[in-house]
């Protein structure tokens, strides 16, 4: 029986730069930075402090996971900024927005009230975009979904 997701891959263009971004700008803790075997790929993982149940592995596309052609295609998509890597939850979206902005995080959307919570959208230093969401205990169907206007509100 599956009980949790324990590791998620975030494809990045540069592991050193990504490690600095996730630890220094977002405040995640470094969990691992090592080689997988003498000539193996570099294994860099980060995660939220006090939350050991999920590690993010910061991986540059390439062997052994991807063939060279697929790696180059994925790198192009990352650099283009079209990949959404997930949603980070927070207990203070507006406070984190201010703190992260002061550290140089690029936000695509300032905090907005949505039916599920308060959400801001940012990019990492490779181009991946994330939701930063402060969840509501209950769905607020009066809030705009953010897809274009009042027609997007659920009735």
N, C-alpha and C positions, 0 to 999 in steps of 0.2 A: 504494500500500500504506500503510495506517495504521500509524504507528509509536508514537504516544503520544496522550494527551489533554493538550492544552496550555492550555485555559481551561475553567473550570467556573463557572457562575453560582450565587451564593448570594443568594437573595431576602431583603432586609432591610427593616426599617421606617424606618430613619433612617441615611443613609450616614455622617454624622459620628460618630454613636454607634458604629456598626459598625466604622468605621475605628479608633477608639480601642480597642474590644474586641479586635479581631483583632491589632492591633499591640502594645498595652500589656499586655493580659491574657494573650494566647496567644503573644506574641513573634514574630509573623510580620512581615515587612518590607513597608513600603509601596512599591509598584512604580509606580503611576500615580494621579494625582488631577487630572483635567482635564475640560474640556467637550469633547464630540464635536461640533465646529462651534460657531458663535457662539451659537445657540439650542438646541443639541442636549442630550441627556441627559448627566449627569455620569458619568464613567468612573473608577471607583475599583477598583484591583486590589491584592491582597496575595499574598504567597507565603512559603514557608519559605526561610530564609536559606540560600544556597548551593545551592538547588534551583530553577534558573530554568525547568525544563521544565513547571511547572504554575503558572498564575496563577488566583486566585479573584477574580472580579469581584463586587463588592458592589453589587447593583442594587435600587432601590426599584421594585416592580411599577408599571408604567404604560407610556404610549406611549414609543417606537414599538413596543415588543415586545408590549404587551398593550392591549386596548381597556379603557376605563374600568370597565365592569362586571366583566370578568375580573380586573383589577387589584385591585378592592375585595374580590372573593371570595378571591383569593390572600392579600391582607393579613390578612383575617380568619383564614385557616388558619395563617398565620405566627404571629399574635398568640395564637392558641389553643394553640400549641406542639405541633402534631401532625405537623410536617414534619421528617423526618430528612434532613439535608443530606449525610451521608457519614461516612467514617471517617478520622481522622488517625492516622498511624502514629508511634510513638515508640520510643526505645530504653530508656526508663525510665518506665513508666506510673505507678508509685507515686510517684516523685519529681516528675513533672509534675503528678500529682493534688495533691500537697502544695503545690507552687509556685502552680498555678493557683487552688487554693482560697484561698490567702493573698492572691491578687490579686482575690478576689471572684467567681470563676467559680462558677456554680451547677451542682453535680453531682447527677444523678438516681440515679447508682449509683457507689459507691466501687469501686476496683479489685477485680476478681474473676477467678479463674482459669477460663478457658474452653478448649475443645479447641484453638482456634486461637491462643490467647495470653492475656495479661492485659489486661482491658478495663475501662474506666470510661466512664460516659455523662454528658455535660454538655450544657447549653444555652448558646447565644449570647445576646446581649442583645436579640435580636428574638424569640426563642422556638424557633429551629431547634435540633434536638438532633443530637449527634455521638457517635460512638464514638471513644474514644482508646485505641488498641490497640498493645500491645507483642507482636509476632508471635513465635510459636514457630517453630523451624526445621522441626519435624515436628508433625503433628496428634497431640494427646494425647487419645485417645478415652476415657480414664478420667475426664476432667474433665466437669463438669456444663455443659450448654449454656445453662442459666439461664432456661429457659422454664417451670419449674414443679416440677421434682423429678427423682428418679432415673429415672422413666420416659422422660425426655428424653435420657438418655445413650445414645450409639450403642453397639450391641454388635458 
